C-alpha cells in the first residue's frame, strides 16, 4: 500500500480562518492583555503565536495543542492525556508527518472497503518488536477521530500490550468473554479518546491457540463486527505461533507490518504466502520506521 500524504480532514466552517489566540480567548483561556503581549513577542522574535505564549508562561503546550486541534477540526484531540503511552503519536503529536501518514493509510483503507464491507482488520507481522501494537493503536485512534465507532481488540494472549498503551486494567478482557467469565459491558472499556473503545486481552490463558480456535472466538468477532464500524485486532508474532494465522482467517481483511532494518524479507514473504494459502484477504503492507524514545 502506497501512502501518499495529503489532507484528510477539512477545517470546520465555524473555525476556518480563526487564529488560535481568538479560539483561546473565546474559550476563556486567554485575556486580551495577555493576547497583546504574545503578539508583541511574536512580532519581535518572528516566532509562532503558540511558541511566544509558552515562552511567556501564559499558555501551556497542552493549551496550544488544544487550540490547534480546534482550528483544524481534529475530533477527539482536545488535550493530551499524560497517562497514554508516548507510542500514541496521534494523540501526542497530532500534526506530525508520521501522523499524517496514518491518516493517509486510513484513507487508503477506506477506499479498500474498511468501515463498510471490511469491518474487521487484523494487524500482522512476522516477528516480535516490529510495531504491531504501535500501528494498531494509532490506526484505531485515527479511525475514531473520523467519527467511526471503533474498537481496538488485543488478541495477543501471549504478550499483550494494548492495556499498557492506553493505561487500562487487564483483569477482564477478550479471554474472559471467550470463556464466558464476563459480559461485554464488563470487559469492553472506553478510552479517553472519543469514539474509541478497548477490549484488552484479559487474563493469559494456558492454551492461547486452542482458545482462539473455539467457536466462541468467532462469535465474539462477529458480535463486535455488528456493533462497531471498525474493529482492529492486535495479534501475536506470526513466526512464534499459529495464533495470528487463525485470527487472520476470522477477519474481513489483514494489514501486514514490517519494520525497517529488522524484518527479514524471507519471513515477510512466508507470512504473505501462508495467508494467501488460507484465503485470508491482504489489504496491504506498511513499513514501520518509527522509533519510540523512552
N, C-alpha and C positions, 0 to 999 in steps of 0.2 A: 504494500500500500504506500503510495507516494503521499507525502504530507505537504501540500502547498500552503504556505502561510497566508491567511487573509482574514479580514474582519468578519466575525460571525454575528455578533450581537450589535444591532444598531442602537444608538443612544435614544433614550426616551424623549418624546417631543417636548415634555414639560421641563426637561433638564438641558436639552441640547443648547449649546452656546453659553451655558451658565458657568461663571467662574467658581472655582471651589471655595473662594472666600465668601461669595454670596450664599453658597449652599450651607456653609458652616454658620454664617451669621443668621440665616433663616432658621437653622436648627437650634439656635441659642448657644452655640459653642464658641462664638467669636463676637466680640463687641466691635463697634465702629472704630473707636480709637485704636484698638489693637490691630484691626484690619489695615488702618492707615500706616501704622508702624511697620507692619510686614511689607506693605507695598513700597515704603520708602527704602527699606533694606534690600528688597528685591531689585529695585532700580539701581541702587548704589553698587551692589555686588554683582548684578547681572546673573541672578540665580532664580530658580523656580520659586513660586509662591510658597509651596509646601516646605521647601528647604529653608527658606527665610523664616517661616513661622516656627519651625522646630529649632532653628539656631537661636531664636529669641526666647525660646522656652514658653511660647504662648500656646503652641499646639504640640501634641504628641504625634509620633509617626502613625499610630493607630487612627488618630483623628484624620490625618491626611489620607490614609488608605480608604477610610470610610467615605470621605468626600469624593475621592476619585471613583470609587465604586458607584456612588450615586450619579456622578457626572456622566459616566459611560454606561450606566444601566447594567451592571453585572449583578444579577439576582443572587442573593444569598451571601455576598461578600460585604458584610456590614460591620467589619471589625475582625480582629484576629483572636481566636480562642487559643490562649497560650498553652492549654493542655494538649492541643493537637500536635502530632509529630511534625517535625521540620520536613518530612517527606511529602507532606501535603502542600506542594508548591502552588497549587491552585488557590489555596487559602492564604499562604504566607507571602506569595509573590504573584498576585493575580494578573499583573501587567507585564510579566517577563516573557522573553522569547520562548522559553520552554513551555509555558502555559498556553501561549498561542498555538504551539504545536499540538497540544492536547485538544484544543478547540478545533483545529484543522482535522485531526483524526476523528473527532466526534462527527464533524460534517461528512467525512468520507463514509463513516459507518451508517449515518442516517441515509445516505444515498444507497447503501447496501441493504437497507431494509430494517436496520436496528430501530426498535421502538414501534415497528409496525408488524411485519411478518416475522422478523427476527427479534425476539424479546429476551431470550436467554443467551448470554455471551460468556464463554469461559476464556480466561486468560491463561495461556500455557507457555512453558519454556522448558528446554531440555534439562537444565541442572539448577542447583541451588544458587542463590545470590545473583540472579540475573534480572531482578526487578519486577517480578510478577505482582507482588503486593503493592509496591510503589505505583506501578502502572494502573492496576485495577482500582486502587483508591482514588487516584487523581481523575481517572476516566469517569468513575461514578459521580464525583463532585461536579464535573463539567456537564454531565447529563442532567443532574438535579438542577443546576443553575439555568438550564434551558427551559425548565418547567416540567420536565419529565419526572413522573413519580418513580423514583429509583431505589433499588435495594442492592447493597453490596453483601455478598454471601461468602463466608470463609469455609470452604470445603477442604482446606488443608488440615486434616486431622493429625498430621504428624508434626508439623512445625507451624502452628497457626500464629499469625502476626496482626491480623486486622484489628483485633481488640486493642493492641498496643498503639497502633497508628492513631486510632480515634479515642484512646484513653477510656475504654469501656470495660466493664466487668465481663468475665467469660465463664461464670459458673453455670450458665444456661445458654444454649445455642442450637446450632444445626443438629449436632449429635443427640441432644435432648429431644428434639422434635422427631427424629427418625425412630428412636426407641420409645417414643410416646411417654417421655418423662416430663414434658412441659407442653403448654398450649402456645399457639402462635403469639398471642398478646404478651406472654411471659418471656418468650425467647427473643423476639424482634425488638431492638432498641432504636429509638430515634437518635439521630446525630445532632450536633449543634448547627448543622447546615440544612437550611430549609429544603424540604423535598427529598431528603436522603435518609433512609433507614438502614440499619446494620443488623445482619444476622451473623454473630460471631460463631466460631467453630463449636463452642461448648466443651464439656469435659472430653479429654482424649480417650477414645475407645481403644480396647486392646486389639481390635481387629478392623482397622480402617477400611481395607478393601472389601471385606465381607459386608460391612455396614453400608458402604456405597452401592453395593450390588443388590441390596434389599429393594423390594417394590416401594417401600415407604420413602426411599430417597427420590425415586422417580416421581412419586406422588407429591412430595414436598416441592420439587422444582416446578411441577405442573401447577400447583396451587399459587406459587409465587408469580408464575407467568400470567395467571389470570388476574392477580391483584395489582401488579405493578406494570408500568410502561416499559421499564428496562431492568433486567436482572443481570448483574455482573458477578461472576463467580471466580474467586481466587482458588488456585489449585496447588497440589504438591508438585515438586520437580518430576518431570516425566521420566528421567533416567533412573530414579530411585525405586519407583513402584509402578504398578499398572493403574493406580488410582486416577491419574489425570486422563488417561485414555478412556476410562469408563465414564468420567464426568463429561468429557467431550462428546461422547455418544448420546448423552441426555440433553444436550444443548442445541439450540437453533443454529448457532454459529460459534466459531472459535477464532481468537486472535492470538498469534504467536509472537512472543517477545524474545529478542536476543540482546545480549549485552556486548557492546564493542570491546574487543580485547580479552573477552572471557569465553563467550560461547564458541564452541568448536563447530565448524561448518558440517562435519560429518554427523555430529549429534543432532544438529538442527535439521539436516536432511532426513535423518532416521525418524525424528518426530513427525515431520511432514508426511513421510512415506506411510507410517503406521496409521496416522489419522485418515489419510486417503483410502487406505485399505479397509477401514471400518465404515467408510461412507460419511465420516464427520465433515461438516462444511467449514472450510477455512476462509475467513473473510479477508485476511491479510496478515502481514508481518511488520513488526516495528523494531527498529534497532534503538536500544536504550543506551544513551551515553551519559546520563546524569549521575554525578557522584554527590552523595549527601554528606556534608561535613557535620560531624557530631561534636 
